[in-house]
Amino acid sequence: MKTPAKKTTRGCPICGKPPVEKYRPFCSKRCADVDLNRWLTGAYAIPVVADEDEDGEPPSEPTPG
Ligand SMILES: [Zn+2]
């Protein structure tokens, strides 16, 4: 937690800069292309960071017997 960024506003997913209306949610066409390229190359990894709004219940262990 080193970035004092706002919680509701996210920056460019590529570089973190404030997004531009024209290229939202990216800050520039370059970053948009970078993201697109990731999709095309299939190397895009969807962030698994979900909103820790609720406490996820732990996986119920199978009861022996
Ligand atoms: Zn960017």
N, CA, C, O and the ligand as a Tripos MOL2 file, in Angstrom:
@<TRIPOS>MOLECULE
protein
  261   259    66     0     0
PROTEIN
NO_CHARGES

@<TRIPOS>ATOM
      1 N           0.8380   -1.1890    0.0000 N.3       1 MET1
      2 CA          0.0000    0.0000    0.0000 C.3       1 MET1
      3 C           0.8790    1.2480    0.0000 C.2       1 MET1
      4 O           0.9650    1.9600    1.0010 O.2       1 MET1
      5 N           1.5150    1.4970   -1.1070 N.am      2 LYS2
      6 CA          2.3880    2.6570   -1.1880 C.3       2 LYS2
      7 C           1.7680    3.7740   -2.0120 C.2       2 LYS2
      8 O           2.2290    4.9150   -1.9970 O.2       2 LYS2
      9 N           0.7200    3.4150   -2.7240 N.am      3 THR3
     10 CA          0.0780    4.4200   -3.5570 C.3       3 THR3
     11 C          -1.1420    5.0050   -2.8470 C.2       3 THR3
     12 O          -2.1080    4.2960   -2.5670 O.2       3 THR3
     13 N          -1.0850    6.2720   -2.5680 N.am      4 PRO4
     14 CA         -2.1950    6.9490   -1.8870 C.3       4 PRO4
     15 C          -3.3400    7.2640   -2.8390 C.2       4 PRO4
     16 O          -4.0640    8.2430   -2.6530 O.2       4 PRO4
     17 N          -3.4960    6.4340   -3.8510 N.am      5 ALA5
     18 CA         -4.5420    6.6990   -4.8290 C.3       5 ALA5
     19 C          -5.9170    6.5210   -4.1990 C.2       5 ALA5
     20 O          -6.0930    5.8190   -3.2030 O.2       5 ALA5
     21 N          -6.8590    7.1720   -4.8080 N.am      6 LYS6
     22 CA         -8.2140    7.0610   -4.2860 C.3       6 LYS6
     23 C          -8.7420    5.6500   -4.4890 C.2       6 LYS6
     24 O          -8.2900    4.9230   -5.3730 O.2       6 LYS6
     25 N          -9.6600    5.2930   -3.6930 N.am      7 LYS7
     26 CA        -10.1700    3.9320   -3.7490 C.3       7 LYS7
     27 C         -11.1830    3.7630   -4.8750 C.2       7 LYS7
     28 O         -11.3100    2.6960   -5.4750 O.2       7 LYS7
     29 N         -11.8840    4.8320   -5.1340 N.am      8 THR8
     30 CA        -12.9330    4.7350   -6.1480 C.3       8 THR8
     31 C         -12.3860    4.9800   -7.5510 C.2       8 THR8
     32 O         -12.9280    4.4850   -8.5390 O.2       8 THR8
     33 N         -11.3080    5.7490   -7.6220 N.am      9 THR9
     34 CA        -10.7620    6.0770   -8.9270 C.3       9 THR9
     35 C          -9.5180    5.2510   -9.2050 C.2       9 THR9
     36 O          -8.5750    5.2200   -8.4150 O.2       9 THR9
     37 N          -9.5440    4.6010  -10.3230 N.am     10 ARG10
     38 CA         -8.3870    3.8030  -10.7040 C.3      10 ARG10
     39 C          -7.6510    4.4720  -11.8470 C.2      10 ARG10
     40 O          -8.2470    5.1010  -12.7210 O.2      10 ARG10
     41 N          -6.3400    4.3160  -11.8120 N.am     11 GLY11
     42 CA         -5.5460    4.9050  -12.8680 C.3      11 GLY11
     43 C          -5.4300    3.9480  -14.0370 C.2      11 GLY11
     44 O          -6.1080    2.9230  -14.1010 O.2      11 GLY11
     45 N          -4.5690    4.3030  -14.9420 N.am     12 CYS12
     46 CA         -4.3480    3.4640  -16.1040 C.3      12 CYS12
     47 C          -3.8620    2.0890  -15.6450 C.2      12 CYS12
     48 O          -2.8880    1.9930  -14.8980 O.2      12 CYS12
     49 N          -4.5330    1.0310  -16.0880 N.am     13 PRO13
     50 CA         -4.1550   -0.3200  -15.6760 C.3      13 PRO13
     51 C          -2.7720   -0.7180  -16.1590 C.2      13 PRO13
     52 O          -2.2120   -1.7200  -15.7160 O.2      13 PRO13
     53 N          -2.2350    0.0640  -17.0590 N.am     14 ILE14
     54 CA         -0.9210   -0.2660  -17.5980 C.3      14 ILE14
     55 C           0.1860    0.4300  -16.8290 C.2      14 ILE14
     56 O           1.1420   -0.2010  -16.3780 O.2      14 ILE14
     57 N           0.0430    1.7330  -16.6860 N.am     15 CYS15
     58 CA          1.1140    2.4820  -16.0380 C.3      15 CYS15
     59 C           0.6420    3.1670  -14.7540 C.2      15 CYS15
     60 O           1.4580    3.5870  -13.9340 O.2      15 CYS15
     61 N          -0.6610    3.2750  -14.5870 N.am     16 GLY16
     62 CA         -1.1670    3.8310  -13.3470 C.3      16 GLY16
     63 C          -1.4450    5.3210  -13.4140 C.2      16 GLY16
     64 O          -1.8910    5.9280  -12.4410 O.2      16 GLY16
     65 N          -1.1790    5.8940  -14.5620 N.am     17 LYS17
     66 CA         -1.4310    7.3310  -14.6840 C.3      17 LYS17
     67 C          -2.9320    7.5920  -14.7860 C.2      17 LYS17
     68 O          -3.7110    6.7000  -15.1230 O.2      17 LYS17
     69 N          -3.3120    8.8050  -14.4940 N.am     18 PRO18
     70 CA         -4.7290    9.1740  -14.5990 C.3      18 PRO18
     71 C          -5.2360    8.9330  -16.0180 C.2      18 PRO18
     72 O          -4.6070    9.3760  -16.9800 O.2      18 PRO18
     73 N          -6.3440    8.2500  -16.1600 N.am     19 PRO19
     74 CA         -6.8710    7.9280  -17.4840 C.3      19 PRO19
     75 C          -7.3930    9.1560  -18.2110 C.2      19 PRO19
     76 O          -7.7750   10.1590  -17.6080 O.2      19 PRO19
     77 N          -7.3910    9.0340  -19.5170 N.am     20 VAL20
     78 CA         -7.8910   10.1200  -20.3430 C.3      20 VAL20
     79 C          -9.2420    9.7180  -20.9140 C.2      20 VAL20
     80 O          -9.4640    8.5650  -21.2830 O.2      20 VAL20
     81 N         -10.1170   10.6740  -20.9750 N.am     21 GLU21
     82 CA        -11.4740   10.4110  -21.4330 C.3      21 GLU21
     83 C         -11.4830    9.6730  -22.7750 C.2      21 GLU21
     84 O         -12.2970    8.7790  -23.0090 O.2      21 GLU21
     85 N         -10.5860   10.0600  -23.6180 N.am     22 LYS22
     86 CA        -10.5570    9.4980  -24.9720 C.3      22 LYS22
     87 C         -10.1150    8.0410  -24.9740 C.2      22 LYS22
     88 O         -10.5480    7.2420  -25.8040 O.2      22 LYS22
     89 N          -9.2510    7.7180  -24.0330 N.am     23 TYR23
     90 CA         -8.6880    6.3660  -24.0480 C.3      23 TYR23
     91 C          -9.0080    5.5880  -22.7780 C.2      23 TYR23
     92 O          -8.3240    4.6230  -22.4350 O.2      23 TYR23
     93 N         -10.0390    6.0160  -22.0980 N.am     24 ARG24
     94 CA        -10.3790    5.3130  -20.8640 C.3      24 ARG24
     95 C         -10.5020    3.8220  -21.1240 C.2      24 ARG24
     96 O         -10.9280    3.4040  -22.2000 O.2      24 ARG24
     97 N         -10.1240    3.0130  -20.1240 N.am     25 PRO25
     98 CA         -9.5830    3.4930  -18.8480 C.3      25 PRO25
     99 C          -8.0760    3.7370  -18.9040 C.2      25 PRO25
    100 O          -7.4020    3.8030  -17.8760 O.2      25 PRO25
    101 N          -7.5760    3.8650  -20.1020 N.am     26 PHE26
    102 CA         -6.1290    4.0570  -20.2570 C.3      26 PHE26
    103 C          -5.7920    5.5260  -20.3120 C.2      26 PHE26
    104 O          -6.6640    6.3800  -20.4700 O.2      26 PHE26
    105 N          -4.5100    5.8060  -20.1780 N.am     27 CYS27
    106 CA         -4.0730    7.1950  -20.1490 C.3      27 CYS27
    107 C          -3.6860    7.6490  -21.5430 C.2      27 CYS27
    108 O          -3.6050    8.8470  -21.8150 O.2      27 CYS27
    109 N          -3.4500    6.6970  -22.4180 N.am     28 SER28
    110 CA         -3.0470    7.0700  -23.7670 C.3      28 SER28
    111 C          -3.2980    5.8970  -24.7120 C.2      28 SER28
    112 O          -3.5710    4.7750  -24.2850 O.2      28 SER28
    113 N          -3.2000    6.1850  -25.9830 N.am     29 LYS29
    114 CA         -3.4340    5.1360  -26.9650 C.3      29 LYS29
    115 C          -2.3770    4.0450  -26.8440 C.2      29 LYS29
    116 O          -2.6270    2.8670  -27.1010 O.2      29 LYS29
    117 N          -1.2040    4.4770  -26.4470 N.am     30 ARG30
    118 CA         -0.1100    3.5260  -26.3190 C.3      30 ARG30
    119 C          -0.4530    2.4420  -25.2870 C.2      30 ARG30
    120 O          -0.2960    1.2450  -25.5300 O.2      30 ARG30
    121 N          -0.9200    2.9060  -24.1440 N.am     31 CYS31
    122 CA         -1.2640    1.9510  -23.0950 C.3      31 CYS31
    123 C          -2.4450    1.0890  -23.5420 C.2      31 CYS31
    124 O          -2.5170   -0.0980  -23.2230 O.2      31 CYS31
    125 N          -3.3570    1.6930  -24.2750 N.am     32 ALA32
    126 CA         -4.4990    0.9420  -24.7750 C.3      32 ALA32
    127 C          -4.0280   -0.1580  -25.7180 C.2      32 ALA32
    128 O          -4.5440   -1.2760  -25.6940 O.2      32 ALA32
    129 N          -3.0600    0.1670  -26.5330 N.am     33 ASP33
    130 CA         -2.5090   -0.8230  -27.4580 C.3      33 ASP33
    131 C          -1.7970   -1.9270  -26.6910 C.2      33 ASP33
    132 O          -1.8690   -3.1030  -27.0490 O.2      33 ASP33
    133 N          -1.1180   -1.5310  -25.6440 N.am     34 VAL34
    134 CA         -0.3980   -2.5160  -24.8460 C.3      34 VAL34
    135 C          -1.3740   -3.5290  -24.2560 C.2      34 VAL34
    136 O          -1.1340   -4.7360  -24.2610 O.2      34 VAL34
    137 N          -2.4680   -3.0010  -23.7540 N.am     35 ASP35
    138 CA         -3.4720   -3.8760  -23.1610 C.3      35 ASP35
    139 C          -4.0860   -4.7670  -24.2320 C.2      35 ASP35
    140 O          -4.2920   -5.9640  -24.0300 O.2      35 ASP35
    141 N          -4.3710   -4.1570  -25.3670 N.am     36 LEU36
    142 CA         -4.9690   -4.9170  -26.4650 C.3      36 LEU36
    143 C          -4.0230   -6.0160  -26.9210 C.2      36 LEU36
    144 O          -4.4360   -7.1390  -27.2090 O.2      36 LEU36
    145 N          -2.7620   -5.6710  -26.9800 N.am     37 ASN37
    146 CA         -1.7550   -6.6360  -27.4110 C.3      37 ASN37
    147 C          -1.7110   -7.8310  -26.4640 C.2      37 ASN37
    148 O          -1.4990   -8.9710  -26.8770 O.2      37 ASN37
    149 N          -1.9150   -7.5370  -25.1930 N.am     38 ARG38
    150 CA         -1.9110   -8.6270  -24.2130 C.3      38 ARG38
    151 C          -3.0460   -9.5900  -24.4800 C.2      38 ARG38
    152 O          -2.9090  -10.8080  -24.3610 O.2      38 ARG38
    153 N          -4.1640   -9.0030  -24.8420 N.am     39 TRP39
    154 CA         -5.3170   -9.8480  -25.1420 C.3      39 TRP39
    155 C          -5.0290  -10.7120  -26.3590 C.2      39 TRP39
    156 O          -5.2970  -11.9130  -26.3750 O.2      39 TRP39
    157 N          -4.4750  -10.0660  -27.3760 N.am     40 LEU40
    158 CA         -4.2030  -10.7740  -28.6200 C.3      40 LEU40
    159 C          -3.1880  -11.8900  -28.3990 C.2      40 LEU40
    160 O          -3.2920  -12.9720  -28.9770 O.2      40 LEU40
    161 N          -2.2290  -11.6090  -27.5700 N.am     41 THR41
    162 CA         -1.1970  -12.6090  -27.3430 C.3      41 THR41
    163 C          -1.6520  -13.6750  -26.3520 C.2      41 THR41
    164 O          -1.0050  -14.7080  -26.1760 O.2      41 THR41
    165 N          -2.7590  -13.3990  -25.7250 N.am     42 GLY42
    166 CA         -3.2980  -14.3840  -24.7940 C.3      42 GLY42
    167 C          -2.5330  -14.4360  -23.4950 C.2      42 GLY42
    168 O          -2.6610  -15.3780  -22.7120 O.2      42 GLY42
    169 N          -1.7430  -13.4170  -23.2800 N.am     43 ALA43
    170 CA         -0.9460  -13.3990  -22.0580 C.3      43 ALA43
    171 C          -1.6040  -12.5210  -21.0070 C.2      43 ALA43
    172 O          -1.0240  -12.2190  -19.9640 O.2      43 ALA43
    173 N          -2.8080  -12.1310  -21.3070 N.am     44 TYR44
    174 CA         -3.4830  -11.2460  -20.3850 C.3      44 TYR44
    175 C          -3.9540  -12.0180  -19.1530 C.2      44 TYR44
    176 O          -4.6360  -13.0380  -19.2550 O.2      44 TYR44
    177 N          -3.5810  -11.5140  -18.0250 N.am     45 ALA45
    178 CA         -3.9770  -12.1700  -16.7870 C.3      45 ALA45
    179 C          -4.9900  -11.3160  -16.0530 C.2      45 ALA45
    180 O          -4.7060  -10.1830  -15.6630 O.2      45 ALA45
    181 N          -6.1420  -11.8600  -15.8760 N.am     46 ILE46
    182 CA         -7.1840  -11.1090  -15.1750 C.3      46 ILE46
    183 C          -6.8590  -11.0440  -13.6830 C.2      46 ILE46
    184 O          -6.6520  -12.0670  -13.0320 O.2      46 ILE46
    185 N          -6.8200   -9.8480  -13.1710 N.am     47 PRO47
    186 CA         -6.5180   -9.6910  -11.7420 C.3      47 PRO47
    187 C          -7.5590  -10.3750  -10.8860 C.2      47 PRO47
    188 O          -8.7640  -10.2210  -11.0890 O.2      47 PRO47
    189 N          -7.0740  -11.1180   -9.9420 N.am     48 VAL48
    190 CA         -7.9840  -11.8820   -9.0960 C.3      48 VAL48
    191 C          -8.2750  -11.1280   -7.8180 C.2      48 VAL48
    192 O          -8.7610  -11.6830   -6.8320 O.2      48 VAL48
    193 N          -7.9620   -9.8440   -7.8660 N.am     49 VAL49
    194 CA         -8.1660   -9.0390   -6.6700 C.3      49 VAL49
    195 C          -9.6130   -8.5790   -6.5970 C.2      49 VAL49
    196 O         -10.0090   -7.6100   -7.2450 O.2      49 VAL49
    197 N         -10.3650   -9.2680   -5.8240 N.am     50 ALA50
    198 CA        -11.7730   -8.9030   -5.6740 C.3      50 ALA50
    199 C         -11.9400   -7.9660   -4.4810 C.2      50 ALA50
    200 O         -11.1040   -7.9030   -3.5800 O.2      50 ALA50
    201 N         -13.0190   -7.2690   -4.5170 N.am     51 ASP51
    202 CA        -13.2770   -6.3630   -3.4060 C.3      51 ASP51
    203 C         -13.5060   -7.1540   -2.1270 C.2      51 ASP51
    204 O         -14.4360   -7.9520   -2.0090 O.2      51 ASP51
    205 N         -12.6340   -6.8990   -1.1950 N.am     52 GLU52
    206 CA        -12.7770   -7.6250    0.0640 C.3      52 GLU52
    207 C         -13.9000   -7.0040    0.8880 C.2      52 GLU52
    208 O         -13.7320   -6.5770    2.0300 O.2      52 GLU52
    209 N         -15.0080   -6.9850    0.2560 N.am     53 ASP53
    210 CA        -16.1700   -6.3840    0.8990 C.3      53 ASP53
    211 C         -16.7370   -7.3190    1.9710 C.2      53 ASP53
    212 O         -17.1580   -6.9030    3.0510 O.2      53 ASP53
    213 N         -16.7230   -8.5950    1.6130 N.am     54 GLU54
    214 CA        -17.2450   -9.5660    2.5660 C.3      54 GLU54
    215 C         -16.1700  -10.5960    2.8880 C.2      54 GLU54
    216 O         -15.2510  -10.8290    2.1020 O.2      54 GLU54
    217 N         -16.3020  -11.1770    4.0070 N.am     55 ASP55
    218 CA        -15.3510  -12.2180    4.3870 C.3      55 ASP55
    219 C         -15.7110  -13.5190    3.6870 C.2      55 ASP55
    220 O         -16.7260  -14.1500    3.9810 O.2      55 ASP55
    221 N         -14.8540  -13.8960    2.7580 N.am     56 GLY56
    222 CA        -15.1420  -15.1310    2.0320 C.3      56 GLY56
    223 C         -15.0510  -16.3320    2.9620 C.2      56 GLY56
    224 O         -14.0630  -16.5290    3.6700 O.2      56 GLY56
    225 N         -16.0730  -17.0940    2.9340 N.am     57 GLU57
    226 CA        -16.0570  -18.2650    3.8090 C.3      57 GLU57
    227 C         -15.0360  -19.2770    3.3120 C.2      57 GLU57
    228 O         -14.9200  -19.5080    2.1080 O.2      57 GLU57
    229 N         -14.3090  -19.8710    4.2210 N.am     58 PRO58
    230 CA        -13.3010  -20.8580    3.8380 C.3      58 PRO58
    231 C         -13.9820  -22.0920    3.2530 C.2      58 PRO58
    232 O         -15.1060  -22.4390    3.6140 O.2      58 PRO58
    233 N         -13.2690  -22.7400    2.3440 N.am     59 PRO59
    234 CA        -13.8290  -23.9480    1.7220 C.3      59 PRO59
    235 C         -14.1170  -25.0250    2.7560 C.2      59 PRO59
    236 O         -13.2410  -25.4300    3.5200 O.2      59 PRO59
    237 N         -15.3330  -25.4640    2.7620 N.am     60 SER60
    238 CA        -15.7210  -26.4630    3.7600 C.3      60 SER60
    239 C         -14.9520  -27.7530    3.5390 C.2      60 SER60
    240 O         -14.9510  -28.3180    2.4450 O.2      60 SER60
    241 N         -14.3080  -28.1990    4.5830 N.am     61 GLU61
    242 CA        -13.5290  -29.4310    4.4560 C.3      61 GLU61
    243 C         -14.4560  -30.6450    4.5110 C.2      61 GLU61
    244 O         -15.4320  -30.6880    5.2610 O.2      61 GLU61
    245 N         -14.1120  -31.6030    3.7020 N.am     62 PRO62
    246 CA        -14.9400  -32.8300    3.6940 C.3      62 PRO62
    247 C         -14.8390  -33.5760    5.0180 C.2      62 PRO62
    248 O         -13.7500  -33.9460    5.4580 O.2      62 PRO62
    249 N         -15.9550  -33.7830    5.6250 N.am     63 THR63
    250 CA        -15.9500  -34.4730    6.9140 C.3      63 THR63
    251 C         -15.6460  -35.9590    6.7400 C.2      63 THR63
    252 O         -16.3100  -36.6580    5.9740 O.2      63 THR63
    253 N         -14.6470  -36.4190    7.4550 N.am     64 PRO64
    254 CA        -14.2700  -37.8500    7.3510 C.3      64 PRO64
    255 C         -15.3620  -38.7620    7.9260 C.2      64 PRO64
    256 O         -16.0170  -38.4350    8.9160 O.2      64 PRO64
    257 N         -15.5210  -39.8460    7.3090 N.am     65 GLY65
    258 CA        -16.4640  -40.7920    7.8450 C.3      65 GLY65
    259 C         -17.6830  -40.9720    7.0480 C.2      65 GLY65
    260 O         -18.5530  -41.7600    7.4200 O.2      65 GLY65
    261 ZN         -0.9840    4.4000  -19.1730 Zn       66 ZN66
@<TRIPOS>BOND
     1     1     2 1
     2     2     3 1
     3     3     4 2
     4     3     5 am
     5     5     6 1
     6     6     7 1
     7     7     8 2
     8     7     9 am
     9     9    10 1
    10    10    11 1
    11    11    12 2
    12    11    13 am
    13    13    14 1
    14    14    15 1
    15    15    16 2
    16    15    17 am
    17    17    18 1
    18    18    19 1
    19    19    20 2
    20    19    21 am
    21    21    22 1
    22    22    23 1
    23    23    24 2
    24    23    25 am
    25    25    26 1
    26    26    27 1
    27    27    28 2
    28    27    29 am
    29    29    30 1
    30    30    31 1
    31    31    32 2
    32    31    33 am
    33    33    34 1
    34    34    35 1
    35    35    36 2
    36    35    37 am
    37    37    38 1
    38    38    39 1
    39    39    40 2
    40    39    41 am
    41    41    42 1
    42    42    43 1
    43    43    44 2
    44    43    45 am
    45    45    46 1
    46    46    47 1
    47    47    48 2
    48    47    49 am
    49    49    50 1
    50    50    51 1
    51    51    52 2
    52    51    53 am
    53    53    54 1
    54    54    55 1
    55    55    56 2
    56    55    57 am
    57    57    58 1
    58    58    59 1
    59    59    60 2
    60    59    61 am
    61    61    62 1
    62    62    63 1
    63    63    64 2
    64    63    65 am
    65    65    66 1
    66    66    67 1
    67    67    68 2
    68    67    69 am
    69    69    70 1
    70    70    71 1
    71    71    72 2
    72    71    73 am
    73    73    74 1
    74    74    75 1
    75    75    76 2
    76    75    77 am
    77    77    78 1
    78    78    79 1
    79    79    80 2
    80    79    81 am
    81    81    82 1
    82    82    83 1
    83    83    84 2
    84    83    85 am
    85    85    86 1
    86    86    87 1
    87    87    88 2
    88    87    89 am
    89    89    90 1
    90    90    91 1
    91    91    92 2
    92    91    93 am
    93    93    94 1
    94    94    95 1
    95    95    96 2
    96    95    97 am
    97    97    98 1
    98    98    99 1
    99    99   100 2
   100    99   101 am
   101   101   102 1
   102   102   103 1
   103   103   104 2
   104   103   105 am
   105   105   106 1
   106   106   107 1
   107   107   108 2
   108   107   109 am
   109   109   110 1
   110   110   111 1
   111   111   112 2
   112   111   113 am
   113   113   114 1
   114   114   115 1
   115   115   116 2
   116   115   117 am
   117   117   118 1
   118   118   119 1
   119   119   120 2
   120   119   121 am
   121   121   122 1
   122   122   123 1
   123   123   124 2
   124   123   125 am
   125   125   126 1
   126   126   127 1
   127   127   128 2
   128   127   129 am
   129   129   130 1
   130   130   131 1
   131   131   132 2
   132   131   133 am
   133   133   134 1
   134   134   135 1
   135   135   136 2
   136   135   137 am
   137   137   138 1
   138   138   139 1
   139   139   140 2
   140   139   141 am
   141   141   142 1
   142   142   143 1
   143   143   144 2
   144   143   145 am
   145   145   146 1
   146   146   147 1
   147   147   148 2
   148   147   149 am
   149   149   150 1
   150   150   151 1
   151   151   152 2
   152   151   153 am
   153   153   154 1
   154   154   155 1
   155   155   156 2
   156   155   157 am
   157   157   158 1
   158   158   159 1
   159   159   160 2
   160   159   161 am
   161   161   162 1
   162   162   163 1
   163   163   164 2
   164   163   165 am
   165   165   166 1
   166   166   167 1
   167   167   168 2
   168   167   169 am
   169   169   170 1
   170   170   171 1
   171   171   172 2
   172   171   173 am
   173   173   174 1
   174   174   175 1
   175   175   176 2
   176   175   177 am
   177   177   178 1
   178   178   179 1
   179   179   180 2
   180   179   181 am
   181   181   182 1
   182   182   183 1
   183   183   184 2
   184   183   185 am
   185   185   186 1
   186   186   187 1
   187   187   188 2
   188   187   189 am
   189   189   190 1
   190   190   191 1
   191   191   192 2
   192   191   193 am
   193   193   194 1
   194   194   195 1
   195   195   196 2
   196   195   197 am
   197   197   198 1
   198   198   199 1
   199   199   200 2
   200   199   201 am
   201   201   202 1
   202   202   203 1
   203   203   204 2
   204   203   205 am
   205   205   206 1
   206   206   207 1
   207   207   208 2
   208   207   209 am
   209   209   210 1
   210   210   211 1
   211   211   212 2
   212   211   213 am
   213   213   214 1
   214   214   215 1
   215   215   216 2
   216   215   217 am
   217   217   218 1
   218   218   219 1
   219   219   220 2
   220   219   221 am
   221   221   222 1
   222   222   223 1
   223   223   224 2
   224   223   225 am
   225   225   226 1
   226   226   227 1
   227   227   228 2
   228   227   229 am
   229   229   230 1
   230   230   231 1
   231   231   232 2
   232   231   233 am
   233   233   234 1
   234   234   235 1
   235   235   236 2
   236   235   237 am
   237   237   238 1
   238   238   239 1
   239   239   240 2
   240   239   241 am
   241   241   242 1
   242   242   243 1
   243   243   244 2
   244   243   245 am
   245   245   246 1
   246   246   247 1
   247   247   248 2
   248   247   249 am
   249   249   250 1
   250   250   251 1
   251   251   252 2
   252   251   253 am
   253   253   254 1
   254   254   255 1
   255   255   256 2
   256   255   257 am
   257   257   258 1
   258   258   259 1
   259   259   260 2
@<TRIPOS>SUBSTRUCTURE
     1 MET1         2 RESIDUE 1 A MET
     2 LYS2         6 RESIDUE 1 A LYS
     3 THR3        10 RESIDUE 1 A THR
     4 PRO4        14 RESIDUE 1 A PRO
     5 ALA5        18 RESIDUE 1 A ALA
     6 LYS6        22 RESIDUE 1 A LYS
     7 LYS7        26 RESIDUE 1 A LYS
     8 THR8        30 RESIDUE 1 A THR
     9 THR9        34 RESIDUE 1 A THR
    10 ARG10       38 RESIDUE 1 A ARG
    11 GLY11       42 RESIDUE 1 A GLY
    12 CYS12       46 RESIDUE 1 A CYS
    13 PRO13       50 RESIDUE 1 A PRO
    14 ILE14       54 RESIDUE 1 A ILE
    15 CYS15       58 RESIDUE 1 A CYS
    16 GLY16       62 RESIDUE 1 A GLY
    17 LYS17       66 RESIDUE 1 A LYS
    18 PRO18       70 RESIDUE 1 A PRO
    19 PRO19       74 RESIDUE 1 A PRO
    20 VAL20       78 RESIDUE 1 A VAL
    21 GLU21       82 RESIDUE 1 A GLU
    22 LYS22       86 RESIDUE 1 A LYS
    23 TYR23       90 RESIDUE 1 A TYR
    24 ARG24       94 RESIDUE 1 A ARG
    25 PRO25       98 RESIDUE 1 A PRO
    26 PHE26      102 RESIDUE 1 A PHE
    27 CYS27      106 RESIDUE 1 A CYS
    28 SER28      110 RESIDUE 1 A SER
    29 LYS29      114 RESIDUE 1 A LYS
    30 ARG30      118 RESIDUE 1 A ARG
    31 CYS31      122 RESIDUE 1 A CYS
    32 ALA32      126 RESIDUE 1 A ALA
    33 ASP33      130 RESIDUE 1 A ASP
    34 VAL34      134 RESIDUE 1 A VAL
    35 ASP35      138 RESIDUE 1 A ASP
    36 LEU36      142 RESIDUE 1 A LEU
    37 ASN37      146 RESIDUE 1 A ASN
    38 ARG38      150 RESIDUE 1 A ARG
    39 TRP39      154 RESIDUE 1 A TRP
    40 LEU40      158 RESIDUE 1 A LEU
    41 THR41      162 RESIDUE 1 A THR
    42 GLY42      166 RESIDUE 1 A GLY
    43 ALA43      170 RESIDUE 1 A ALA
    44 TYR44      174 RESIDUE 1 A TYR
    45 ALA45      178 RESIDUE 1 A ALA
    46 ILE46      182 RESIDUE 1 A ILE
    47 PRO47      186 RESIDUE 1 A PRO
    48 VAL48      190 RESIDUE 1 A VAL
    49 VAL49      194 RESIDUE 1 A VAL
    50 ALA50      198 RESIDUE 1 A ALA
    51 ASP51      202 RESIDUE 1 A ASP
    52 GLU52      206 RESIDUE 1 A GLU
    53 ASP53      210 RESIDUE 1 A ASP
    54 GLU54      214 RESIDUE 1 A GLU
    55 ASP55      218 RESIDUE 1 A ASP
    56 GLY56      222 RESIDUE 1 A GLY
    57 GLU57      226 RESIDUE 1 A GLU
    58 PRO58      230 RESIDUE 1 A PRO
    59 PRO59      234 RESIDUE 1 A PRO
    60 SER60      238 RESIDUE 1 A SER
    61 GLU61      242 RESIDUE 1 A GLU
    62 PRO62      246 RESIDUE 1 A PRO
    63 THR63      250 RESIDUE 1 A THR
    64 PRO64      254 RESIDUE 1 A PRO
    65 GLY65      258 RESIDUE 1 A GLY
    66 ZN66       261 GROUP 0 **** ****
